[in-house]
């Protein structure tokens, strides 16, 4: 058997579970009898030749840690063909035959171009707290982000109830409402505003008045940062201006990106790392490995951003019943 050389990197926004995924990629590769490099600092690190051989101990004691020990970056240089050429030269210099990229859709674009232009076999593993990648039910980091946001919302509810207040809580999600929808349902939100559906100021204002007429003393609205009505602060201002309703805003922000990954994220990350290595060694390239309907799902890498993953309609229906 030919001994092959792989490389693994984390890229783009960090997500809890990236470490668990790198650990799985490294240990599966070694178990299969091959060797592996870690690339430090995403595409920027690759261009600068920041590669290090990894062994099974290099990934000891990291499964429980948030962030990524390989570090990550956003690389402007790599967005240009000349940057990608340099990255490919670096991989060839180190005799790397397969590149595994753990990241979001930006990182997948880059990986795909590296394959298409420079002929480097690449495999993508979806990791982003936003969960907005087609071809997988869950992305690495999403479950942890939801859990973190929910912990905060439960605390905010205590204050909302004690002081009879209306709270507008902003969660992450510039283009997608997965976090908002799930957190809103679990946190018993009265209203959930997501970018996927049109939000209506008039309807919202009237709804808040109805709650108050019905004797409701405290309420919670969860909004995704990219909602078409605006972020939480904008919505609070609009509601005050149009209906003279006072609210309190809490923006959860980057707290949702960090922290120890949940069991669900650790299992997902370990599974996808394992399958990415297996698929790459069997000759697959330019694909993403995902987990769908409780089994492995592989799709061509471009499909992961060309197709839009819809929100779970069942959860949308459920929310409209439970919040009415
Ligand atoms: P994420 O992977 O979390 O979506 P980014 O969108 O920041 O994060 O992408 C990570 C990196 O991937 C960028 O810094 C850039 O180097 C590379 N990248 C993103 N989009 C492209 C693109 N369209 N073409 C080539 N490379 C890209």
Boltz pocket constraint, residues with backbone or C-beta under 6 A from the ligand:
constraints:
  - pocket:
      binder: B
      contacts: [[A, 11], [A, 12], [A, 13], [A, 43], [A, 73], [A, 74], [A, 75], [A, 76], [A, 77], [A, 78], [A, 79], [A, 80], [A, 103], [A, 104], [A, 105], [A, 106], [A, 107], [A, 108], [A, 109], [A, 110], [A, 111], [A, 113], [A, 127], [A, 128]]
      max_distance: 6.0
